[in-house]
Amino acid sequence: MDKISTAEMLQLRELMQMETNAVAKAKGTQALIKDDELLTLVKSGIQASEARIKSLQRFASERDMVSTMEVQ
């Protein structure tokens, strides 16, 4: 596997943090949503974000970056 640069590693970390924050916020506000269609959209967005997080974690794991990055 190709090594990634420090800048790329930092960008990956930032992207993972952004996705994680978005999921946390969406999950935290789900209970406040009254509109069924909007709730469906939010749940779909959460699932999509969680899938992206897993993909990013897999990418980091395949490159043995997990020991140098905190992945939750």
mmCIF file of the N, C-alpha and C atoms, coordinates in Angstrom:
data_MODEL
# 
_entry.id   MODEL 
# 
loop_
_atom_site.group_PDB 
_atom_site.id 
_atom_site.type_symbol 
_atom_site.label_atom_id 
_atom_site.label_alt_id 
_atom_site.label_comp_id 
_atom_site.label_asym_id 
_atom_site.label_entity_id 
_atom_site.label_seq_id 
_atom_site.pdbx_PDB_ins_code 
_atom_site.Cartn_x 
_atom_site.Cartn_y 
_atom_site.Cartn_z 
_atom_site.occupancy 
_atom_site.B_iso_or_equiv 
_atom_site.pdbx_formal_charge 
_atom_site.auth_seq_id 
_atom_site.auth_comp_id 
_atom_site.auth_asym_id 
_atom_site.auth_atom_id 
_atom_site.pdbx_PDB_model_num 
ATOM 1   N N  . MET A 1 1  ? 0.837   -1.182 0.000  1.00 0.00 ? 1  MET A N  1 
ATOM 2   C CA . MET A 1 1  ? 0.000   0.000  0.000  1.00 0.00 ? 1  MET A CA 1 
ATOM 3   C C  . MET A 1 1  ? 0.884   1.249  0.000  1.00 0.00 ? 1  MET A C  1 
ATOM 4   N N  . ASP A 1 2  ? 0.429   2.247  -0.687 1.00 0.00 ? 2  ASP A N  1 
ATOM 5   C CA . ASP A 1 2  ? 1.154   3.507  -0.722 1.00 0.00 ? 2  ASP A CA 1 
ATOM 6   C C  . ASP A 1 2  ? 1.070   4.217  0.623  1.00 0.00 ? 2  ASP A C  1 
ATOM 7   N N  . LYS A 1 3  ? 2.168   4.824  1.001  1.00 0.00 ? 3  LYS A N  1 
ATOM 8   C CA . LYS A 1 3  ? 2.171   5.658  2.196  1.00 0.00 ? 3  LYS A CA 1 
ATOM 9   C C  . LYS A 1 3  ? 1.484   6.966  1.856  1.00 0.00 ? 3  LYS A C  1 
ATOM 10  N N  . ILE A 1 4  ? 0.811   7.540  2.819  1.00 0.00 ? 4  ILE A N  1 
ATOM 11  C CA . ILE A 1 4  ? 0.221   8.843  2.572  1.00 0.00 ? 4  ILE A CA 1 
ATOM 12  C C  . ILE A 1 4  ? 1.032   9.894  3.315  1.00 0.00 ? 4  ILE A C  1 
ATOM 13  N N  . SER A 1 5  ? 0.973   11.102 2.819  1.00 0.00 ? 5  SER A N  1 
ATOM 14  C CA . SER A 1 5  ? 1.763   12.179 3.408  1.00 0.00 ? 5  SER A CA 1 
ATOM 15  C C  . SER A 1 5  ? 1.136   12.635 4.721  1.00 0.00 ? 5  SER A C  1 
ATOM 16  N N  . THR A 1 6  ? 1.896   13.395 5.466  1.00 0.00 ? 6  THR A N  1 
ATOM 17  C CA . THR A 1 6  ? 1.396   13.948 6.724  1.00 0.00 ? 6  THR A CA 1 
ATOM 18  C C  . THR A 1 6  ? 0.193   14.844 6.463  1.00 0.00 ? 6  THR A C  1 
ATOM 19  N N  . ALA A 1 7  ? 0.258   15.637 5.403  1.00 0.00 ? 7  ALA A N  1 
ATOM 20  C CA . ALA A 1 7  ? -0.866  16.516 5.063  1.00 0.00 ? 7  ALA A CA 1 
ATOM 21  C C  . ALA A 1 7  ? -2.121  15.697 4.748  1.00 0.00 ? 7  ALA A C  1 
ATOM 22  N N  . GLU A 1 8  ? -1.938  14.597 4.033  1.00 0.00 ? 8  GLU A N  1 
ATOM 23  C CA . GLU A 1 8  ? -3.079  13.731 3.721  1.00 0.00 ? 8  GLU A CA 1 
ATOM 24  C C  . GLU A 1 8  ? -3.633  13.077 4.984  1.00 0.00 ? 8  GLU A C  1 
ATOM 25  N N  . MET A 1 9  ? -2.759  12.694 5.887  1.00 0.00 ? 9  MET A N  1 
ATOM 26  C CA . MET A 1 9  ? -3.189  12.098 7.146  1.00 0.00 ? 9  MET A CA 1 
ATOM 27  C C  . MET A 1 9  ? -4.007  13.100 7.960  1.00 0.00 ? 9  MET A C  1 
ATOM 28  N N  . LEU A 1 10 ? -3.543  14.333 7.990  1.00 0.00 ? 10 LEU A N  1 
ATOM 29  C CA . LEU A 1 10 ? -4.278  15.371 8.717  1.00 0.00 ? 10 LEU A CA 1 
ATOM 30  C C  . LEU A 1 10 ? -5.631  15.632 8.059  1.00 0.00 ? 10 LEU A C  1 
ATOM 31  N N  . GLN A 1 11 ? -5.663  15.622 6.746  1.00 0.00 ? 11 GLN A N  1 
ATOM 32  C CA . GLN A 1 11 ? -6.920  15.828 6.034  1.00 0.00 ? 11 GLN A CA 1 
ATOM 33  C C  . GLN A 1 11 ? -7.894  14.684 6.314  1.00 0.00 ? 11 GLN A C  1 
ATOM 34  N N  . LEU A 1 12 ? -7.392  13.470 6.348  1.00 0.00 ? 12 LEU A N  1 
ATOM 35  C CA . LEU A 1 12 ? -8.220  12.310 6.662  1.00 0.00 ? 12 LEU A CA 1 
ATOM 36  C C  . LEU A 1 12 ? -8.788  12.427 8.075  1.00 0.00 ? 12 LEU A C  1 
ATOM 37  N N  . ARG A 1 13 ? -7.955  12.806 9.007  1.00 0.00 ? 13 ARG A N  1 
ATOM 38  C CA . ARG A 1 13 ? -8.393  12.980 10.389 1.00 0.00 ? 13 ARG A CA 1 
ATOM 39  C C  . ARG A 1 13 ? -9.491  14.034 10.478 1.00 0.00 ? 13 ARG A C  1 
ATOM 40  N N  . GLU A 1 14 ? -9.299  15.140 9.783  1.00 0.00 ? 14 GLU A N  1 
ATOM 41  C CA . GLU A 1 14 ? -10.284 16.225 9.783  1.00 0.00 ? 14 GLU A CA 1 
ATOM 42  C C  . GLU A 1 14 ? -11.606 15.773 9.160  1.00 0.00 ? 14 GLU A C  1 
ATOM 43  N N  . LEU A 1 15 ? -11.527 15.021 8.093  1.00 0.00 ? 15 LEU A N  1 
ATOM 44  C CA . LEU A 1 15 ? -12.724 14.514 7.434  1.00 0.00 ? 15 LEU A CA 1 
ATOM 45  C C  . LEU A 1 15 ? -13.485 13.559 8.345  1.00 0.00 ? 15 LEU A C  1 
ATOM 46  N N  . MET A 1 16 ? -12.755 12.695 9.036  1.00 0.00 ? 16 MET A N  1 
ATOM 47  C CA . MET A 1 16 ? -13.391 11.764 9.969  1.00 0.00 ? 16 MET A CA 1 
ATOM 48  C C  . MET A 1 16 ? -14.050 12.514 11.120 1.00 0.00 ? 16 MET A C  1 
ATOM 49  N N  . GLN A 1 17 ? -13.385 13.555 11.605 1.00 0.00 ? 17 GLN A N  1 
ATOM 50  C CA . GLN A 1 17 ? -13.945 14.344 12.704 1.00 0.00 ? 17 GLN A CA 1 
ATOM 51  C C  . GLN A 1 17 ? -15.215 15.067 12.250 1.00 0.00 ? 17 GLN A C  1 
ATOM 52  N N  . MET A 1 18 ? -15.199 15.611 11.041 1.00 0.00 ? 18 MET A N  1 
ATOM 53  C CA . MET A 1 18 ? -16.364 16.299 10.499 1.00 0.00 ? 18 MET A CA 1 
ATOM 54  C C  . MET A 1 18 ? -17.554 15.348 10.382 1.00 0.00 ? 18 MET A C  1 
ATOM 55  N N  . GLU A 1 19 ? -17.316 14.167 9.848  1.00 0.00 ? 19 GLU A N  1 
ATOM 56  C CA . GLU A 1 19 ? -18.388 13.179 9.705  1.00 0.00 ? 19 GLU A CA 1 
ATOM 57  C C  . GLU A 1 19 ? -18.919 12.738 11.075 1.00 0.00 ? 19 GLU A C  1 
ATOM 58  N N  . THR A 1 20 ? -18.003 12.513 12.012 1.00 0.00 ? 20 THR A N  1 
ATOM 59  C CA . THR A 1 20 ? -18.404 12.086 13.355 1.00 0.00 ? 20 THR A CA 1 
ATOM 60  C C  . THR A 1 20 ? -19.247 13.153 14.042 1.00 0.00 ? 20 THR A C  1 
ATOM 61  N N  . ASN A 1 21 ? -18.842 14.407 13.913 1.00 0.00 ? 21 ASN A N  1 
ATOM 62  C CA . ASN A 1 21 ? -19.613 15.502 14.500 1.00 0.00 ? 21 ASN A CA 1 
ATOM 63  C C  . ASN A 1 21 ? -21.001 15.610 13.873 1.00 0.00 ? 21 ASN A C  1 
ATOM 64  N N  . ALA A 1 22 ? -21.079 15.442 12.568 1.00 0.00 ? 22 ALA A N  1 
ATOM 65  C CA . ALA A 1 22 ? -22.367 15.520 11.875 1.00 0.00 ? 22 ALA A CA 1 
ATOM 66  C C  . ALA A 1 22 ? -23.313 14.413 12.343 1.00 0.00 ? 22 ALA A C  1 
ATOM 67  N N  . VAL A 1 23 ? -22.787 13.207 12.505 1.00 0.00 ? 23 VAL A N  1 
ATOM 68  C CA . VAL A 1 23 ? -23.616 12.091 12.980 1.00 0.00 ? 23 VAL A CA 1 
ATOM 69  C C  . VAL A 1 23 ? -24.104 12.353 14.397 1.00 0.00 ? 23 VAL A C  1 
ATOM 70  N N  . ALA A 1 24 ? -23.214 12.819 15.251 1.00 0.00 ? 24 ALA A N  1 
ATOM 71  C CA . ALA A 1 24 ? -23.599 13.090 16.641 1.00 0.00 ? 24 ALA A CA 1 
ATOM 72  C C  . ALA A 1 24 ? -24.698 14.153 16.710 1.00 0.00 ? 24 ALA A C  1 
ATOM 73  N N  . LYS A 1 25 ? -24.561 15.190 15.931 1.00 0.00 ? 25 LYS A N  1 
ATOM 74  C CA . LYS A 1 25 ? -25.559 16.259 15.931 1.00 0.00 ? 25 LYS A CA 1 
ATOM 75  C C  . LYS A 1 25 ? -26.891 15.755 15.388 1.00 0.00 ? 25 LYS A C  1 
ATOM 76  N N  . ALA A 1 26 ? -26.857 15.005 14.293 1.00 0.00 ? 26 ALA A N  1 
ATOM 77  C CA . ALA A 1 26 ? -28.092 14.484 13.700 1.00 0.00 ? 26 ALA A CA 1 
ATOM 78  C C  . ALA A 1 26 ? -28.796 13.520 14.654 1.00 0.00 ? 26 ALA A C  1 
ATOM 79  N N  . LYS A 1 27 ? -28.024 12.662 15.298 1.00 0.00 ? 27 LYS A N  1 
ATOM 80  C CA . LYS A 1 27 ? -28.630 11.719 16.244 1.00 0.00 ? 27 LYS A CA 1 
ATOM 81  C C  . LYS A 1 27 ? -29.226 12.458 17.442 1.00 0.00 ? 27 LYS A C  1 
ATOM 82  N N  . GLY A 1 28 ? -28.541 13.509 17.865 1.00 0.00 ? 28 GLY A N  1 
ATOM 83  C CA . GLY A 1 28 ? -29.012 14.273 19.018 1.00 0.00 ? 28 GLY A CA 1 
ATOM 84  C C  . GLY A 1 28 ? -30.286 15.054 18.753 1.00 0.00 ? 28 GLY A C  1 
ATOM 85  N N  . THR A 1 29 ? -30.539 15.403 17.516 1.00 0.00 ? 29 THR A N  1 
ATOM 86  C CA . THR A 1 29 ? -31.719 16.203 17.198 1.00 0.00 ? 29 THR A CA 1 
ATOM 87  C C  . THR A 1 29 ? -32.869 15.387 16.606 1.00 0.00 ? 29 THR A C  1 
ATOM 88  N N  . GLN A 1 30 ? -32.665 14.108 16.377 1.00 0.00 ? 30 GLN A N  1 
ATOM 89  C CA . GLN A 1 30 ? -33.716 13.255 15.800 1.00 0.00 ? 30 GLN A CA 1 
ATOM 90  C C  . GLN A 1 30 ? -35.028 13.341 16.567 1.00 0.00 ? 30 GLN A C  1 
ATOM 91  N N  . ALA A 1 31 ? -34.943 13.326 17.879 1.00 0.00 ? 31 ALA A N  1 
ATOM 92  C CA . ALA A 1 31 ? -36.147 13.304 18.712 1.00 0.00 ? 31 ALA A CA 1 
ATOM 93  C C  . ALA A 1 31 ? -36.977 14.584 18.571 1.00 0.00 ? 31 ALA A C  1 
ATOM 94  N N  . LEU A 1 32 ? -36.357 15.646 18.108 1.00 0.00 ? 32 LEU A N  1 
ATOM 95  C CA . LEU A 1 32 ? -37.056 16.921 17.974 1.00 0.00 ? 32 LEU A CA 1 
ATOM 96  C C  . LEU A 1 32 ? -37.801 17.056 16.647 1.00 0.00 ? 32 LEU A C  1 
ATOM 97  N N  . ILE A 1 33 ? -37.548 16.171 15.715 1.00 0.00 ? 33 ILE A N  1 
ATOM 98  C CA . ILE A 1 33 ? -38.124 16.274 14.375 1.00 0.00 ? 33 ILE A CA 1 
ATOM 99  C C  . ILE A 1 33 ? -39.526 15.664 14.360 1.00 0.00 ? 33 ILE A C  1 
ATOM 100 N N  . LYS A 1 34 ? -40.491 16.460 13.952 1.00 0.00 ? 34 LYS A N  1 
ATOM 101 C CA . LYS A 1 34 ? -41.892 16.021 13.921 1.00 0.00 ? 34 LYS A CA 1 
ATOM 102 C C  . LYS A 1 34 ? -42.317 15.544 12.527 1.00 0.00 ? 34 LYS A C  1 
ATOM 103 N N  . ASP A 1 35 ? -41.733 16.106 11.492 1.00 0.00 ? 35 ASP A N  1 
ATOM 104 C CA . ASP A 1 35 ? -42.103 15.769 10.119 1.00 0.00 ? 35 ASP A CA 1 
ATOM 105 C C  . ASP A 1 35 ? -41.526 14.417 9.724  1.00 0.00 ? 35 ASP A C  1 
ATOM 106 N N  . ASP A 1 36 ? -42.385 13.512 9.283  1.00 0.00 ? 36 ASP A N  1 
ATOM 107 C CA . ASP A 1 36 ? -41.958 12.150 8.944  1.00 0.00 ? 36 ASP A CA 1 
ATOM 108 C C  . ASP A 1 36 ? -40.964 12.117 7.784  1.00 0.00 ? 36 ASP A C  1 
ATOM 109 N N  . GLU A 1 37 ? -41.199 12.927 6.775  1.00 0.00 ? 37 GLU A N  1 
ATOM 110 C CA . GLU A 1 37 ? -40.303 12.936 5.616  1.00 0.00 ? 37 GLU A CA 1 
ATOM 111 C C  . GLU A 1 37 ? -38.918 13.460 6.002  1.00 0.00 ? 37 GLU A C  1 
ATOM 112 N N  . LEU A 1 38 ? -38.900 14.514 6.807  1.00 0.00 ? 38 LEU A N  1 
ATOM 113 C CA . LEU A 1 38 ? -37.615 15.052 7.258  1.00 0.00 ? 38 LEU A CA 1 
ATOM 114 C C  . LEU A 1 38 ? -36.887 14.042 8.136  1.00 0.00 ? 38 LEU A C  1 
ATOM 115 N N  . LEU A 1 39 ? -37.622 13.358 9.003  1.00 0.00 ? 39 LEU A N  1 
ATOM 116 C CA . LEU A 1 39 ? -37.010 12.349 9.865  1.00 0.00 ? 39 LEU A CA 1 
ATOM 117 C C  . LEU A 1 39 ? -36.399 11.222 9.031  1.00 0.00 ? 39 LEU A C  1 
ATOM 118 N N  . THR A 1 40 ? -37.099 10.823 7.994  1.00 0.00 ? 40 THR A N  1 
ATOM 119 C CA . THR A 1 40 ? -36.567 9.795  7.093  1.00 0.00 ? 40 THR A CA 1 
ATOM 120 C C  . THR A 1 40 ? -35.280 10.272 6.433  1.00 0.00 ? 40 THR A C  1 
ATOM 121 N N  . LEU A 1 41 ? -35.258 11.518 5.995  1.00 0.00 ? 41 LEU A N  1 
ATOM 122 C CA . LEU A 1 41 ? -34.056 12.088 5.376  1.00 0.00 ? 41 LEU A CA 1 
ATOM 123 C C  . LEU A 1 41 ? -32.890 12.136 6.367  1.00 0.00 ? 41 LEU A C  1 
ATOM 124 N N  . VAL A 1 42 ? -33.172 12.525 7.594  1.00 0.00 ? 42 VAL A N  1 
ATOM 125 C CA . VAL A 1 42 ? -32.128 12.603 8.615  1.00 0.00 ? 42 VAL A CA 1 
ATOM 126 C C  . VAL A 1 42 ? -31.569 11.209 8.911  1.00 0.00 ? 42 VAL A C  1 
ATOM 127 N N  . LYS A 1 43 ? -32.451 10.231 9.056  1.00 0.00 ? 43 LYS A N  1 
ATOM 128 C CA . LYS A 1 43 ? -31.994 8.863  9.319  1.00 0.00 ? 43 LYS A CA 1 
ATOM 129 C C  . LYS A 1 43 ? -31.161 8.332  8.159  1.00 0.00 ? 43 LYS A C  1 
ATOM 130 N N  . SER A 1 44 ? -31.565 8.650  6.951  1.00 0.00 ? 44 SER A N  1 
ATOM 131 C CA . SER A 1 44 ? -30.807 8.239  5.770  1.00 0.00 ? 44 SER A CA 1 
ATOM 132 C C  . SER A 1 44 ? -29.433 8.912  5.755  1.00 0.00 ? 44 SER A C  1 
ATOM 133 N N  . GLY A 1 45 ? -29.408 10.183 6.126  1.00 0.00 ? 45 GLY A N  1 
ATOM 134 C CA . GLY A 1 45 ? -28.138 10.910 6.198  1.00 0.00 ? 45 GLY A CA 1 
ATOM 135 C C  . GLY A 1 45 ? -27.211 10.334 7.251  1.00 0.00 ? 45 GLY A C  1 
ATOM 136 N N  . ILE A 1 46 ? -27.762 9.927  8.372  1.00 0.00 ? 46 ILE A N  1 
ATOM 137 C CA . ILE A 1 46 ? -26.966 9.306  9.436  1.00 0.00 ? 46 ILE A CA 1 
ATOM 138 C C  . ILE A 1 46 ? -26.350 8.006  8.931  1.00 0.00 ? 46 ILE A C  1 
ATOM 139 N N  . GLN A 1 47 ? -27.145 7.191  8.267  1.00 0.00 ? 47 GLN A N  1 
ATOM 140 C CA . GLN A 1 47 ? -26.633 5.922  7.744  1.00 0.00 ? 47 GLN A CA 1 
ATOM 141 C C  . GLN A 1 47 ? -25.526 6.154  6.718  1.00 0.00 ? 47 GLN A C  1 
ATOM 142 N N  . ALA A 1 48 ? -25.719 7.143  5.861  1.00 0.00 ? 48 ALA A N  1 
ATOM 143 C CA . ALA A 1 48 ? -24.706 7.446  4.842  1.00 0.00 ? 48 ALA A CA 1 
ATOM 144 C C  . ALA A 1 48 ? -23.408 7.935  5.496  1.00 0.00 ? 48 ALA A C  1 
ATOM 145 N N  . SER A 1 49 ? -23.533 8.785  6.501  1.00 0.00 ? 49 SER A N  1 
ATOM 146 C CA . SER A 1 49 ? -22.347 9.292  7.199  1.00 0.00 ? 49 SER A CA 1 
ATOM 147 C C  . SER A 1 49 ? -21.620 8.173  7.929  1.00 0.00 ? 49 SER A C  1 
ATOM 148 N N  . GLU A 1 50 ? -22.385 7.282  8.568  1.00 0.00 ? 50 GLU A N  1 
ATOM 149 C CA . GLU A 1 50 ? -21.764 6.158  9.265  1.00 0.00 ? 50 GLU A CA 1 
ATOM 150 C C  . GLU A 1 50 ? -21.028 5.251  8.286  1.00 0.00 ? 50 GLU A C  1 
ATOM 151 N N  . ALA A 1 51 ? -21.584 5.073  7.105  1.00 0.00 ? 51 ALA A N  1 
ATOM 152 C CA . ALA A 1 51 ? -20.910 4.259  6.078  1.00 0.00 ? 51 ALA A CA 1 
ATOM 153 C C  . ALA A 1 51 ? -19.612 4.930  5.628  1.00 0.00 ? 51 ALA A C  1 
ATOM 154 N N  . ARG A 1 52 ? -19.636 6.257  5.477  1.00 0.00 ? 52 ARG A N  1 
ATOM 155 C CA . ARG A 1 52 ? -18.408 6.973  5.087  1.00 0.00 ? 52 ARG A CA 1 
ATOM 156 C C  . ARG A 1 52 ? -17.356 6.870  6.187  1.00 0.00 ? 52 ARG A C  1 
ATOM 157 N N  . ILE A 1 53 ? -17.777 6.966  7.441  1.00 0.00 ? 53 ILE A N  1 
ATOM 158 C CA . ILE A 1 53 ? -16.841 6.841  8.561  1.00 0.00 ? 53 ILE A CA 1 
ATOM 159 C C  . ILE A 1 53 ? -16.191 5.461  8.546  1.00 0.00 ? 53 ILE A C  1 
ATOM 160 N N  . LYS A 1 54 ? -16.981 4.427  8.342  1.00 0.00 ? 54 LYS A N  1 
ATOM 161 C CA . LYS A 1 54 ? -16.434 3.061  8.288  1.00 0.00 ? 54 LYS A CA 1 
ATOM 162 C C  . LYS A 1 54 ? -15.441 2.914  7.140  1.00 0.00 ? 54 LYS A C  1 
ATOM 163 N N  . SER A 1 55 ? -15.753 3.521  6.008  1.00 0.00 ? 55 SER A N  1 
ATOM 164 C CA . SER A 1 55 ? -14.830 3.465  4.868  1.00 0.00 ? 55 SER A CA 1 
ATOM 165 C C  . SER A 1 55 ? -13.517 4.172  5.186  1.00 0.00 ? 55 SER A C  1 
ATOM 166 N N  . LEU A 1 56 ? -13.612 5.312  5.836  1.00 0.00 ? 56 LEU A N  1 
ATOM 167 C CA . LEU A 1 56 ? -12.404 6.050  6.216  1.00 0.00 ? 56 LEU A CA 1 
ATOM 168 C C  . LEU A 1 56 ? -11.595 5.263  7.246  1.00 0.00 ? 56 LEU A C  1 
ATOM 169 N N  . GLN A 1 57 ? -12.279 4.626  8.184  1.00 0.00 ? 57 GLN A N  1 
ATOM 170 C CA . GLN A 1 57 ? -11.590 3.809  9.178  1.00 0.00 ? 57 GLN A CA 1 
ATOM 171 C C  . GLN A 1 57 ? -10.892 2.627  8.512  1.00 0.00 ? 57 GLN A C  1 
ATOM 172 N N  . ARG A 1 58 ? -11.563 2.017  7.561  1.00 0.00 ? 58 ARG A N  1 
ATOM 173 C CA . ARG A 1 58 ? -10.976 0.890  6.838  1.00 0.00 ? 58 ARG A CA 1 
ATOM 174 C C  . ARG A 1 58 ? -9.736  1.347  6.061  1.00 0.00 ? 58 ARG A C  1 
ATOM 175 N N  . PHE A 1 59 ? -9.835  2.501  5.422  1.00 0.00 ? 59 PHE A N  1 
ATOM 176 C CA . PHE A 1 59 ? -8.710  3.075  4.687  1.00 0.00 ? 59 PHE A CA 1 
ATOM 177 C C  . PHE A 1 59 ? -7.519  3.279  5.630  1.00 0.00 ? 59 PHE A C  1 
ATOM 178 N N  . ALA A 1 60 ? -7.780  3.859  6.802  1.00 0.00 ? 60 ALA A N  1 
ATOM 179 C CA . ALA A 1 60 ? -6.718  4.105  7.775  1.00 0.00 ? 60 ALA A CA 1 
ATOM 180 C C  . ALA A 1 60 ? -6.131  2.797  8.295  1.00 0.00 ? 60 ALA A C  1 
ATOM 181 N N  . SER A 1 61 ? -6.997  1.830  8.546  1.00 0.00 ? 61 SER A N  1 
ATOM 182 C CA . SER A 1 61 ? -6.548  0.541  9.052  1.00 0.00 ? 61 SER A CA 1 
ATOM 183 C C  . SER A 1 61 ? -5.671  -0.192 8.040  1.00 0.00 ? 61 SER A C  1 
ATOM 184 N N  . GLU A 1 62 ? -6.062  -0.146 6.778  1.00 0.00 ? 62 GLU A N  1 
ATOM 185 C CA . GLU A 1 62 ? -5.295  -0.816 5.734  1.00 0.00 ? 62 GLU A CA 1 
ATOM 186 C C  . GLU A 1 62 ? -3.903  -0.218 5.565  1.00 0.00 ? 62 GLU A C  1 
ATOM 187 N N  . ARG A 1 63 ? -3.744  1.003  5.956  1.00 0.00 ? 63 ARG A N  1 
ATOM 188 C CA . ARG A 1 63 ? -2.453  1.674  5.829  1.00 0.00 ? 63 ARG A CA 1 
ATOM 189 C C  . ARG A 1 63 ? -1.732  1.759  7.179  1.00 0.00 ? 63 ARG A C  1 
ATOM 190 N N  . ASP A 1 64 ? -2.174  0.963  8.135  1.00 0.00 ? 64 ASP A N  1 
ATOM 191 C CA . ASP A 1 64 ? -1.581  0.934  9.482  1.00 0.00 ? 64 ASP A CA 1 
ATOM 192 C C  . ASP A 1 64 ? -1.486  2.316  10.098 1.00 0.00 ? 64 ASP A C  1 
ATOM 193 N N  . MET A 1 65 ? -2.514  3.117  9.900  1.00 0.00 ? 65 MET A N  1 
ATOM 194 C CA . MET A 1 65 ? -2.543  4.460  10.460 1.00 0.00 ? 65 MET A CA 1 
ATOM 195 C C  . MET A 1 65 ? -3.286  4.495  11.784 1.00 0.00 ? 65 MET A C  1 
ATOM 196 N N  . VAL A 1 66 ? -3.938  3.430  12.138 1.00 0.00 ? 66 VAL A N  1 
ATOM 197 C CA . VAL A 1 66 ? -4.783  3.427  13.335 1.00 0.00 ? 66 VAL A CA 1 
ATOM 198 C C  . VAL A 1 66 ? -3.950  3.724  14.575 1.00 0.00 ? 66 VAL A C  1 
ATOM 199 N N  . SER A 1 67 ? -2.733  3.242  14.628 1.00 0.00 ? 67 SER A N  1 
ATOM 200 C CA . SER A 1 67 ? -1.909  3.486  15.801 1.00 0.00 ? 67 SER A CA 1 
ATOM 201 C C  . SER A 1 67 ? -1.478  4.945  15.900 1.00 0.00 ? 67 SER A C  1 
ATOM 202 N N  . THR A 1 68 ? -1.511  5.680  14.783 1.00 0.00 ? 68 THR A N  1 
ATOM 203 C CA . THR A 1 68 ? -1.115  7.078  14.813 1.00 0.00 ? 68 THR A CA 1 
ATOM 204 C C  . THR A 1 68 ? -2.295  8.029  14.804 1.00 0.00 ? 68 THR A C  1 
ATOM 205 N N  . MET A 1 69 ? -3.496  7.493  14.608 1.00 0.00 ? 69 MET A N  1 
ATOM 206 C CA . MET A 1 69 ? -4.703  8.311  14.603 1.00 0.00 ? 69 MET A CA 1 
ATOM 207 C C  . MET A 1 69 ? -5.680  7.751  15.614 1.00 0.00 ? 69 MET A C  1 
ATOM 208 N N  . GLU A 1 70 ? -6.436  8.623  16.272 1.00 0.00 ? 70 GLU A N  1 
ATOM 209 C CA . GLU A 1 70 ? -7.486  8.155  17.140 1.00 0.00 ? 70 GLU A CA 1 
ATOM 210 C C  . GLU A 1 70 ? -8.734  8.008  16.310 1.00 0.00 ? 70 GLU A C  1 
ATOM 211 N N  . VAL A 1 71 ? -9.198  6.773  16.147 1.00 0.00 ? 71 VAL A N  1 
ATOM 212 C CA . VAL A 1 71 ? -10.384 6.485  15.361 1.00 0.00 ? 71 VAL A CA 1 
ATOM 213 C C  . VAL A 1 71 ? -11.436 5.905  16.291 1.00 0.00 ? 71 VAL A C  1 
ATOM 214 N N  . GLN A 1 72 ? -12.596 6.534  16.326 1.00 0.00 ? 72 GLN A N  1 
ATOM 215 C CA . GLN A 1 72 ? -13.650 6.049  17.211 1.00 0.00 ? 72 GLN A CA 1 
ATOM 216 C C  . GLN A 1 72 ? -14.769 5.465  16.428 1.00 0.00 ? 72 GLN A C  1 
# 
